[in-house]
Amino acid sequence: MDAEGQKNHLKAYGMTYWTLEKQLKVKWLLNYRGGSFLLPDLEEIRRECQIRGISFEVISDVKTEEILEFIDSPSQNMESVVLEKAPKIAVYSPKGNPPWDDAVTLVLTYAEIPYETIYDEEVLNDGLVLYDWLHLHHEDFTGQYGKFYRTYKSAAWYIEEKRQAEALAAKLGYAKVSEQKLAVALKIRDYVVGGGFMFAMCSATDSFDIALAAEGVDICEPMFDGDPSDPNYQSKIDYSKTFAFKDFILERNPNIYEFSSIDMTSKRQIPMLTDYFTLMDYSAKWDPIPTMLCQNHTALVKGFMGQTTSFTREEIKSNVLIMGENKTNGEAKYIHGIKGKGFFTFYGGHDPEDYTHKVGDPKTELELHPTSPGYRLILNNVLFPAAKKKKQKT
């Protein structure tokens, strides 16, 4: 899985998942040749790799032992992690959204990793217990319809999505979309606390935390929910309820395409050609989880924009790991934390291979980006729940 040896990194993750589905165990060789996978040498696996266009090497048992001994050496910042179960994957997304409307569904489809789409009804009916891994589509959990009001309030798609959201809220017994979305966010919170893994990108990151922090507070202006927001609602925000963020200031103006001070989009002055973020280097033997989530063939990854492009470092809680940052201005791009018995990862931006993705833009063709480092980070998270769990030290 290094830069020189692998011609299709993304499909290699799908091949690993396919092997796990066959109830075969895989070893993930952290920091060894870009985070390579050690699969059983079976004819069907060789054939499937060839069909999918994945580079692989056949090695002897003796060579395998040599590699594992090398990785196990205290002098090497490497580790061998056993993957033992194909995680059951859910994508939280409105019904009917095409796979290319979201980077995660796009790469899951390209890598041939199966997933199921769920939305509010399934979540509120406790459907999350069926899944090991949950991705949040670029959703707005605050009930403000993505803060698209100024630009798109007269667009047919905006009017229809608002109508559908209000109809669904009413069907589920809620007076407002914001109340229904809060209920969904609380269910997702409980899923993570109970041991689930949640991965979110773009506006699903900060809007999720904002919804939790604003529980019981009306932060929506009349064009969103039909009545005024609570007076002085900023003073009522409870940061103790969030997963990742603290001390943020909400954007009250409904005509500004922004939720809060968490997002760095309007604060950054970085040209596209020099917009990169750096992955942190962790101890593979002592910190296998962040090491796993940062596996890549390069430590320098191209930046990309989104409604929530990146996170203000000062507004990230001290117990949250910043796994990827832009060295130019210190913004955080890729963060990870623990909540209860579960885990969450937030990844800023919309599409790792489409720098300024806008409404209506054509889909990204991953056939043109089979070695994308930005997309590899998504797939690291997909495989993380497959890892054999070690007992926590007390």
Order of alpha helices (4+ residues) and beta strands (2+ residues): alpha-beta-beta-alpha-alpha-beta-beta-alpha-beta-alpha-beta-alpha-alpha-alpha-beta-alpha-alpha-beta-alpha-beta-beta-beta-beta-alpha
